[in-house]
Amino acid sequence: MKTFKLNQWRTFLSLGCAFGLLLGMKAEAAEQAMIRLQQPHGVVAQSDAVQHFNGDIDVGKGQDRLPLTLTYSNGSATTPSFRWLRISSPSMSYITERQFAGQKNLSIDVSGGLGLGSNQLLITAQGPRGATLSWELTTAKPVANSLTMNGNSITISGNNFSSDPSADSVVVAVDLLHSLKEVDSD
């Protein structure tokens, strides 16, 4: 739950209208939306031999306190998969091809498992030349469910906010606020 102080009642009305647009979204669709925190990284087999790769997952300030999902993709629609692989990291569980259970993608909850900054991945894999393994880090999109006014403060309640209040921010569409103030003028 977040609380934000406002200077004027009129600003609150404008902010309430702006957030009303956000709150008008279907909750189910908004909750399922994911935000990509890191562009996909990956490795490509240069031969059929066993190969060793290094990778990393960069976590920014405040992101280490978000609900995080790491998704590995062994192969794609246009590239082959590795026949076997081993992924290790000092901060996460050991991964093998068995966890993929015959699927191309494997998503793992890594909330609280990654530290701020670079988190190393050590990958050993064997597959046909051109086999790919990629990974991306995502989090659920924050969703505001309600706004309540108490004096000069607004309480915004919702889901998927960071456990670190300084990592969350509220952006107000200034053009929308000016338009609403002009309509509301005496």
C-alpha positions as CSV (number, residue, x, y, z in Angstrom):
1,M,0.0,0.0,0.0
2,K,1.4,3.4,-1.0
3,T,0.5,6.9,0.3
4,F,1.2,10.1,-1.6
5,K,0.7,13.7,-0.3
6,L,-1.0,16.2,-2.5
7,N,-1.0,20.0,-2.2
8,Q,-4.4,20.8,-3.6
9,W,-7.8,19.3,-3.6
10,R,-8.2,20.1,-7.3
11,T,-5.0,18.2,-8.0
12,F,-6.5,15.2,-6.2
13,L,-9.6,15.4,-8.4
14,S,-7.4,15.4,-11.5
15,L,-5.2,12.7,-10.2
16,G,-8.2,10.6,-9.3
17,C,-9.6,11.0,-12.8
18,A,-6.2,10.0,-14.3
19,F,-6.0,6.9,-12.1
20,G,-9.7,6.2,-12.8
21,L,-8.5,5.4,-16.3
22,L,-5.9,3.0,-15.0
23,L,-8.4,1.5,-12.5
24,G,-10.9,1.0,-15.3
25,M,-8.7,-1.7,-16.9
26,K,-9.7,-5.3,-16.4
27,A,-7.9,-6.5,-13.3
28,E,-7.3,-10.0,-14.7
29,A,-5.6,-8.7,-17.8
30,A,-3.5,-6.1,-15.9
31,E,-2.3,-8.6,-13.3
32,Q,-1.1,-11.1,-16.0
33,A,1.0,-8.4,-17.8
34,M,4.7,-8.8,-17.4
35,I,7.4,-6.2,-17.5
36,R,10.8,-7.2,-19.0
37,L,13.5,-6.1,-16.6
38,Q,16.4,-7.3,-18.8
39,Q,16.6,-7.8,-22.5
40,P,16.9,-11.5,-23.4
41,H,20.5,-12.8,-23.3
42,G,21.7,-16.0,-24.8
43,V,24.3,-18.4,-26.1
44,V,24.7,-20.3,-29.4
45,A,26.5,-23.6,-29.9
46,Q,29.4,-23.2,-32.3
47,S,29.8,-27.0,-32.7
48,D,28.5,-30.3,-31.6
49,A,31.1,-30.5,-28.8
50,V,30.5,-29.8,-25.1
51,Q,30.8,-26.1,-24.6
52,H,31.1,-23.8,-21.5
53,F,29.5,-20.4,-21.4
54,N,29.3,-17.5,-18.9
55,G,26.2,-15.3,-18.7
56,D,24.8,-12.8,-16.3
57,I,21.5,-11.4,-15.0
58,D,21.7,-7.7,-14.1
59,V,19.3,-6.6,-11.3
60,G,18.8,-2.8,-10.8
61,K,18.1,-0.9,-7.6
62,G,14.8,-2.0,-6.1
63,Q,14.4,-4.8,-8.6
64,D,15.9,-7.3,-6.2
65,R,12.8,-6.8,-4.0
66,L,10.2,-7.4,-6.8
67,P,8.4,-10.7,-7.5
68,L,10.9,-12.0,-10.2
69,T,10.5,-14.7,-12.8
70,L,13.5,-16.0,-14.8
71,T,12.5,-17.7,-18.1
72,Y,15.0,-19.9,-19.9
73,S,14.3,-20.9,-23.6
74,N,16.2,-24.0,-24.9
75,G,15.9,-23.5,-28.6
76,S,13.3,-21.5,-30.4
77,A,10.8,-21.9,-33.3
78,T,13.8,-21.4,-35.7
79,T,16.8,-22.8,-33.8
80,P,17.5,-26.3,-32.3
81,S,17.7,-27.0,-28.6
82,F,20.7,-28.2,-26.7
83,R,20.6,-32.0,-26.1
84,W,21.7,-31.5,-22.5
85,L,22.6,-28.6,-20.3
86,R,23.7,-27.6,-16.8
87,I,23.1,-24.1,-15.5
88,S,24.6,-23.1,-12.2
89,S,24.7,-19.9,-10.2
90,P,25.8,-19.0,-6.7
91,S,22.4,-17.5,-6.0
92,M,19.9,-19.9,-7.7
93,S,19.0,-23.5,-8.0
94,Y,20.9,-25.9,-10.3
95,I,19.1,-26.4,-13.7
96,T,19.3,-29.3,-16.1
97,E,17.4,-30.3,-19.3
98,R,15.2,-32.5,-17.1
99,Q,13.4,-29.5,-15.5
100,F,12.3,-28.5,-19.0
101,A,10.3,-31.8,-19.2
102,G,10.4,-31.8,-23.0
103,Q,9.3,-28.2,-23.3
104,K,11.3,-25.4,-24.9
105,N,10.6,-22.9,-22.0
106,L,11.2,-23.1,-18.3
107,S,10.0,-20.3,-15.9
108,I,11.3,-20.1,-12.4
109,D,10.3,-17.9,-9.5
110,V,13.6,-16.2,-8.4
111,S,12.1,-13.7,-6.0
112,G,14.6,-12.9,-3.3
113,G,17.2,-15.2,-5.0
114,L,19.0,-12.5,-7.0
115,G,21.2,-9.8,-5.6
116,L,21.6,-6.2,-6.7
117,G,24.0,-5.9,-9.7
118,S,25.3,-8.8,-11.8
119,N,24.4,-12.4,-11.0
120,Q,26.6,-14.9,-12.8
121,L,25.3,-17.9,-14.7
122,L,27.7,-20.8,-15.6
123,I,26.4,-22.9,-18.4
124,T,27.8,-26.3,-19.7
125,A,25.8,-27.6,-22.7
126,Q,26.0,-29.9,-25.7
127,G,23.9,-29.8,-28.7
128,P,23.9,-29.4,-32.5
129,R,25.7,-26.5,-34.0
130,G,23.3,-23.5,-33.9
131,A,21.5,-24.7,-30.7
132,T,20.4,-21.7,-28.6
133,L,19.7,-21.1,-24.9
134,S,18.4,-17.7,-23.9
135,W,17.0,-16.2,-20.7
136,E,15.0,-13.1,-19.6
137,L,14.1,-11.6,-16.3
138,T,10.5,-10.3,-15.8
139,T,8.2,-9.1,-13.1
140,A,4.5,-8.8,-12.9
141,K,3.2,-5.3,-13.8
142,P,2.1,-3.3,-10.8
143,V,-1.7,-2.8,-10.7
144,A,-3.5,-0.1,-8.7
145,N,-6.8,-1.5,-7.4
146,S,-8.2,1.5,-5.5
147,L,-7.5,5.1,-4.5
148,T,-8.8,6.6,-1.2
149,M,-8.5,10.2,0.0
150,N,-7.8,11.2,3.6
151,G,-7.1,14.9,4.0
152,N,-4.2,15.9,1.7
153,S,-3.0,12.3,1.1
154,I,-4.0,9.6,-1.2
155,T,-3.6,5.9,-0.5
156,I,-3.1,3.8,-3.6
157,S,-3.7,0.1,-3.0
158,G,-2.8,-2.6,-5.4
159,N,-0.6,-5.6,-6.3
160,N,3.0,-6.3,-7.4
161,F,4.6,-3.2,-5.9
162,S,8.2,-3.5,-4.6
163,S,8.8,-4.3,-0.9
164,D,11.1,-1.3,-1.1
165,P,8.9,1.9,-1.2
166,S,11.7,3.9,-2.8
167,A,11.7,1.6,-5.8
168,D,8.1,2.5,-6.7
169,S,7.1,5.8,-8.3
170,V,3.8,7.3,-9.5
171,V,3.8,9.2,-12.8
172,V,1.0,11.7,-13.4
173,A,0.2,12.7,-16.9
174,V,0.7,16.5,-16.7
175,D,-1.2,17.3,-20.0
176,L,-4.2,15.4,-18.7
177,L,-4.1,17.3,-15.4
178,H,-3.9,20.7,-17.2
179,S,-6.9,19.7,-19.4
180,L,-8.9,18.6,-16.4
181,K,-8.0,21.8,-14.4
182,E,-9.1,24.0,-17.3
183,V,-12.5,22.2,-17.5
184,D,-12.9,22.4,-13.7
185,S,-11.9,26.2,-13.5
186,D,-14.4,28.7,-12.1
